[in-house]
């Protein structure tokens, strides 16, 4: 009975003490956050409470295991389990802490910088760096676990180093697609070709870059569908980036009308209509005849907008307004079949 109760009391007391210590650290972070409202770092560091308490409990149990000379069955298995949890919680805590520092730095950068393009570029680079750090820490934690907890595999690892060159070539060929996506993601993140929040047109689909990982990139299409594709696509194929160099864009509307269309009146009405629209940024607009056929003329209306969303809405509104205005005031200007009856201009009465 004593052999069972003594380890339970020692381990339970150690876990209780470490949980209390973690709670005190969390309270200290709350106090620091209240005293420094100009930064979010202390508030974000509170996300580390769970991995920190797991790490403290694990380390405390290992210390109590040796301090009280506990005798348990399968000691090696218990020690290995504690070491495994300690390594995993250390990597978890490091990832959480790095994420908190990165997010706090990003928020402060957004407050200092008014250039949205720079903010999106920095967010993209920071996201890719966090993913790389997470992957590296996971690999390092796995390697340390194997080397420390499985001594029998050390000799195997030493013998494998002799053939590391051949294995590297084989692995590189087998994982060619994965490695190409990895390097493509890093190239995109630091090459400023596409960023999170950019408006792009890919394979005829218009949308916004929503998420970027080491292997894949997700585009949120205008109808809320998600288009996921490998990152290497953006290094090997052409695509449209409407946010490159600024978010301003010029939208166009094409109409096929009759040759008798009063183009000057239509142009005047377009200017009056744009003055009443809030999605027109006021930079420029125009209406010209761009082409002609034996039966119709092609009229192009162009108007500027602050971003792709406003450009889409103002294009739809202009198209609807011009067609309705011609139908109500100049029906003869609408395209028609020449062999059918048609309305004549007022001067032909």
C-alpha positions as CSV (number, residue, x, y, z in Angstrom):
1,X,0.0,0.0,0.0
2,X,2.8,2.4,0.9
3,X,4.6,1.6,-2.4
4,X,1.5,2.8,-4.3
5,X,0.4,5.7,-2.1
6,X,3.8,7.3,-1.9
7,X,4.2,7.7,-5.7
8,X,0.6,8.9,-6.1
9,X,1.0,11.6,-3.4
10,X,4.4,12.8,-4.8
11,X,3.2,12.9,-8.4
12,X,-0.2,14.4,-7.5
13,X,1.4,17.1,-5.3
14,X,3.9,17.9,-8.1
15,X,1.1,18.3,-10.7
16,X,-0.9,20.5,-8.3
17,X,2.1,22.7,-7.6
18,X,2.9,23.1,-11.3
19,X,-0.8,23.9,-12.1
20,X,-0.8,26.6,-9.4
21,X,2.5,28.0,-10.7
22,X,1.0,28.1,-14.2
23,X,-2.0,29.9,-12.9
24,X,0.2,32.5,-11.1
25,X,2.1,33.1,-14.4
26,X,-1.2,33.6,-16.2
27,X,-2.3,36.2,-13.5
28,X,1.0,37.9,-13.9
29,X,0.5,38.2,-17.7
30,X,-3.0,39.6,-17.0
31,X,-1.5,42.3,-14.7
32,X,1.2,43.1,-17.3
33,X,-1.5,43.4,-20.0
34,X,-3.5,45.8,-17.9
35,X,-0.4,48.0,-17.2
36,X,0.7,48.0,-20.9
37,X,-2.4,48.6,-23.0
38,X,-0.3,49.8,-25.9
39,X,0.8,46.3,-26.7
40,X,-1.0,43.0,-27.2
41,X,2.0,40.8,-26.4
42,X,1.1,39.9,-22.9
43,X,-2.5,39.1,-23.9
44,X,-1.3,36.9,-26.7
45,X,1.3,35.1,-24.5
46,X,-1.6,33.8,-22.4
47,X,-2.2,31.3,-25.2
48,X,0.9,29.6,-23.9
49,X,-0.7,28.6,-20.6
50,X,-1.7,25.1,-21.6
51,X,1.6,23.9,-23.1
52,X,3.4,25.7,-20.3
53,X,1.5,23.8,-17.6
54,X,2.0,20.5,-19.4
55,X,5.7,21.2,-19.6
56,X,5.9,22.2,-15.9
57,X,3.9,19.2,-14.8
58,X,6.1,16.9,-16.8
59,X,9.4,18.3,-15.7
60,X,8.1,18.4,-12.1
61,X,7.1,14.8,-12.2
62,X,10.5,13.8,-13.6
63,X,12.2,15.7,-10.8
64,X,9.9,14.1,-8.2
65,X,10.6,10.8,-9.7
66,X,14.3,11.1,-9.0
67,X,14.0,13.2,-5.8
68,X,11.7,10.8,-3.9
69,X,13.3,7.7,-5.5
70,X,10.0,6.4,-6.7
71,X,9.8,2.8,-7.6
72,X,7.3,2.0,-10.3
73,X,6.8,-0.9,-12.7
74,X,8.3,-0.5,-16.1
75,X,10.4,2.5,-15.0
76,X,12.0,2.8,-18.4
77,X,8.6,3.1,-20.2
78,X,7.4,5.7,-17.7
79,X,10.6,7.8,-18.0
80,X,10.4,7.6,-21.8
81,X,6.8,8.7,-21.8
82,X,7.6,11.7,-19.6
83,X,10.5,12.6,-21.8
84,X,8.3,12.3,-24.9
85,X,5.7,14.6,-23.4
86,X,8.4,17.1,-22.3
87,X,9.8,17.3,-25.7
88,X,6.4,17.7,-27.4
89,X,5.3,20.3,-24.9
90,X,8.5,22.3,-25.4
91,X,8.0,22.4,-29.1
92,X,4.3,23.3,-28.6
93,X,5.3,26.1,-26.2
94,X,7.9,27.4,-28.6
95,X,5.4,27.5,-31.5
96,X,2.8,29.3,-29.4
97,X,5.3,31.8,-28.1
98,X,6.7,32.5,-31.6
99,X,3.2,32.9,-32.9
100,X,2.2,35.4,-30.2
101,X,5.4,37.5,-30.8
102,X,4.8,37.4,-34.6
103,X,1.1,38.4,-34.3
104,X,1.9,41.2,-31.9
105,X,4.6,42.5,-34.3
106,X,2.2,42.3,-37.2
107,X,-0.5,44.3,-35.4
108,X,2.1,47.0,-34.5
109,X,3.3,47.1,-38.1
110,X,-0.3,47.6,-39.3
111,X,-0.7,50.5,-36.9
112,X,2.5,52.2,-38.1
113,X,2.0,51.6,-41.8
114,X,-0.8,52.9,-43.9
115,X,0.2,51.1,-47.1
116,X,-2.1,48.1,-47.4
117,X,0.2,46.5,-50.0
118,X,3.1,46.5,-47.5
119,X,0.9,45.1,-44.8
120,X,-0.3,42.2,-47.0
121,X,3.2,41.5,-48.1
122,X,4.5,41.4,-44.5
123,X,1.5,39.2,-43.4
124,X,2.3,36.8,-46.2
125,X,6.0,36.6,-45.3
126,X,5.2,36.2,-41.6
127,X,2.7,33.4,-42.3
128,X,5.2,31.5,-44.4
129,X,8.0,32.0,-41.8
130,X,5.6,30.7,-39.0
131,X,4.9,27.6,-41.1
132,X,8.5,27.0,-41.8
133,X,9.4,27.4,-38.1
134,X,6.6,25.0,-37.1
135,X,7.8,22.4,-39.6
136,X,11.4,22.7,-38.5
137,X,10.5,22.4,-34.8
138,X,8.4,19.4,-35.5
139,X,11.3,17.7,-37.3
140,X,13.8,18.6,-34.6
141,X,11.5,17.4,-31.9
142,X,11.0,14.1,-33.7
143,X,14.7,13.7,-34.2
144,X,15.5,14.5,-30.6
145,X,12.9,12.0,-29.5
146,X,14.4,9.2,-31.6
147,X,17.9,9.9,-30.5
148,X,17.2,10.3,-26.8
149,X,14.5,7.7,-26.2
150,X,15.5,5.0,-28.7
151,X,19.2,4.4,-28.2
152,X,19.1,1.3,-30.4
153,X,18.3,3.5,-33.4
154,X,21.5,5.6,-33.0
155,X,23.7,2.9,-34.6
156,X,21.2,2.6,-37.4
157,X,21.3,6.4,-37.9
158,X,25.1,6.3,-37.9
159,X,25.2,3.6,-40.6
160,X,22.7,5.5,-42.7
161,X,25.0,8.5,-42.8
162,X,27.3,6.6,-45.1
163,X,24.7,6.3,-47.8
164,X,23.2,9.8,-47.1
165,X,24.0,11.0,-50.6
166,X,22.2,8.2,-52.4
167,X,19.2,8.5,-50.0
168,X,19.1,12.2,-50.5
169,X,19.0,11.8,-54.3
170,X,16.3,9.2,-54.1
171,X,14.3,11.3,-51.7
172,X,14.7,14.4,-53.8
173,X,13.4,12.6,-56.9
174,X,10.5,11.0,-55.0
175,X,9.5,14.3,-53.3
176,X,10.2,16.5,-56.3
177,X,6.7,17.9,-56.4
178,X,6.6,18.6,-52.6
179,X,10.0,20.3,-52.7
180,X,9.1,22.4,-55.7
181,X,5.9,23.6,-53.9
182,X,8.0,24.4,-50.8
183,X,10.5,26.5,-52.6
184,X,7.8,28.1,-54.7
185,X,6.0,29.1,-51.5
186,X,9.1,30.8,-50.1
187,X,9.8,32.4,-53.4
188,X,6.3,33.8,-53.6
189,X,6.3,35.0,-50.0
190,X,9.6,36.9,-50.4
191,X,9.3,37.7,-54.1
192,X,6.2,39.9,-53.7
193,X,4.4,38.3,-56.7
194,X,1.2,37.5,-54.8
195,X,0.2,38.2,-51.3
196,X,-2.6,37.3,-48.9
197,X,-5.5,39.6,-49.7
198,X,-4.6,40.2,-53.3
199,X,-7.4,40.0,-56.0
200,X,-6.4,37.5,-58.7
201,X,-7.9,35.8,-61.7
202,X,-6.8,32.2,-62.0
203,X,-8.2,29.8,-64.7
204,X,-10.9,32.3,-65.4
205,X,-12.0,32.5,-61.8
206,X,-11.9,35.8,-60.0
207,X,-11.3,35.8,-56.2
208,X,-9.1,36.9,-53.3
209,X,-6.1,35.0,-51.9
210,X,-7.3,33.9,-48.5
211,X,-4.7,31.4,-47.3
212,X,-1.2,30.4,-48.2
213,X,0.7,27.4,-46.9
214,X,4.0,25.8,-47.8
215,X,2.4,23.6,-50.5
216,X,-1.0,25.1,-51.4
217,X,-2.7,28.4,-51.9
218,X,-6.4,29.0,-51.4
219,X,-8.4,31.6,-53.4
220,X,-11.8,32.6,-52.2
221,X,-13.9,33.1,-55.3
222,X,-16.6,35.8,-55.5
223,X,-19.4,33.2,-54.9
224,X,-17.6,32.0,-51.7
225,X,-16.2,28.9,-53.2
226,X,-12.6,28.0,-52.5
227,X,-10.1,27.3,-55.2
228,X,-7.1,25.4,-53.9
229,X,-4.1,24.9,-56.1
230,X,-0.4,24.1,-55.6
231,X,1.9,27.1,-54.9
232,X,4.1,26.2,-57.8
233,X,1.3,27.1,-60.2
234,X,2.0,30.8,-59.6
235,X,5.6,30.4,-60.7
236,X,5.0,28.4,-63.8
237,X,1.8,29.8,-65.3
238,X,0.5,33.3,-66.0
239,X,-2.3,34.8,-63.9
240,X,-3.8,38.2,-63.3
241,X,-3.1,40.1,-60.1
242,X,-5.4,43.1,-59.8
243,X,-3.8,44.2,-56.6
244,X,-0.2,44.4,-57.9
245,X,1.0,48.0,-57.7
246,X,-2.1,49.2,-55.9
247,X,-5.8,48.2,-55.5
248,X,-7.2,50.8,-57.9
249,X,-8.7,49.3,-61.0
250,X,-10.6,50.5,-64.1
251,X,-13.8,48.6,-65.0
252,X,-15.2,48.4,-68.5
253,X,-18.7,47.8,-69.9
254,X,-19.3,46.9,-73.6
255,X,-22.6,47.5,-75.3
256,X,-23.6,46.5,-78.9
257,X,-26.0,49.2,-80.2
258,X,-27.5,50.4,-83.4
259,X,-25.7,52.9,-85.7
260,X,-28.3,55.5,-84.9
261,X,-27.3,55.6,-81.2
262,X,-26.9,59.1,-79.8
263,X,-23.4,58.5,-78.4
264,X,-22.9,62.1,-77.1
265,X,-26.1,61.9,-75.1
266,X,-25.3,58.5,-73.8
267,X,-21.8,59.8,-72.7
268,X,-23.4,62.7,-70.9
269,X,-25.8,60.5,-69.1
270,X,-23.0,58.1,-68.0
271,X,-21.2,61.0,-66.4
272,X,-24.3,62.2,-64.5
273,X,-25.0,58.6,-63.3
274,X,-21.4,58.1,-62.1
275,X,-21.6,61.3,-60.0
276,X,-24.3,59.7,-57.9
277,X,-22.4,56.4,-57.3
278,X,-20.3,56.0,-54.2
279,X,-18.4,53.1,-55.7
280,X,-16.9,55.3,-58.4
281,X,-13.7,56.8,-57.0
282,X,-13.9,59.9,-59.2
283,X,-10.5,59.5,-60.9
284,X,-11.6,59.1,-64.5
285,X,-14.4,57.8,-66.8
286,X,-15.2,57.7,-70.5
287,X,-17.4,56.4,-73.2
288,X,-16.1,55.7,-76.8
289,X,-17.0,53.7,-79.8
290,X,-14.4,50.9,-80.1
291,X,-15.7,48.9,-83.1
292,X,-18.3,48.8,-85.8
293,X,-20.0,46.0,-87.8
294,X,-22.5,46.1,-90.7
295,X,-25.3,45.9,-88.2
296,X,-24.1,47.4,-84.8
297,X,-21.5,49.5,-83.1
298,X,-19.5,48.5,-80.0
299,X,-19.6,51.1,-77.3
300,X,-17.2,50.9,-74.3
301,X,-17.8,52.6,-71.0
302,X,-14.8,52.8,-68.7
303,X,-14.9,53.9,-65.0
304,X,-12.3,53.8,-62.2
305,X,-12.8,52.3,-58.8
306,X,-10.9,52.0,-55.6
307,X,-10.8,48.2,-55.6
308,X,-12.0,45.1,-57.5
309,X,-15.2,44.8,-55.5
310,X,-16.2,48.4,-56.2
311,X,-15.3,47.9,-59.9
312,X,-17.6,44.9,-60.2
313,X,-20.5,46.7,-58.6
314,X,-20.2,49.9,-60.6
315,X,-19.8,47.9,-63.8
316,X,-23.1,46.0,-63.1
317,X,-24.8,49.3,-62.2
318,X,-23.6,51.1,-65.3
319,X,-24.6,48.3,-67.6
320,X,-28.1,48.1,-66.1
321,X,-28.5,51.9,-66.2
322,X,-27.4,52.5,-69.8
323,X,-29.6,49.7,-71.2
324,X,-32.6,51.0,-69.2
325,X,-32.0,54.6,-70.3
326,X,-31.7,53.6,-73.9
327,X,-34.9,51.5,-73.7
328,X,-36.9,54.3,-72.1
329,X,-35.5,57.3,-74.1
330,X,-34.0,56.0,-77.3
331,X,-35.4,52.5,-78.1
332,X,-34.3,52.7,-81.7
333,X,-30.7,52.6,-80.5
334,X,-31.0,49.0,-79.2
335,X,-29.8,46.3,-81.6
336,X,-32.5,44.8,-83.8
337,X,-33.1,42.4,-86.7
338,X,-33.0,44.4,-89.9
339,X,-35.9,42.5,-91.5
340,X,-38.3,43.2,-88.6
341,X,-40.2,46.4,-87.8
342,X,-38.3,48.9,-85.7
343,X,-38.8,52.2,-84.0
344,X,-37.5,55.2,-86.0
345,X,-35.6,58.2,-84.6
346,X,-37.7,61.3,-83.9
347,X,-36.2,63.2,-86.9
348,X,-37.6,60.5,-89.3
349,X,-41.3,61.1,-88.4
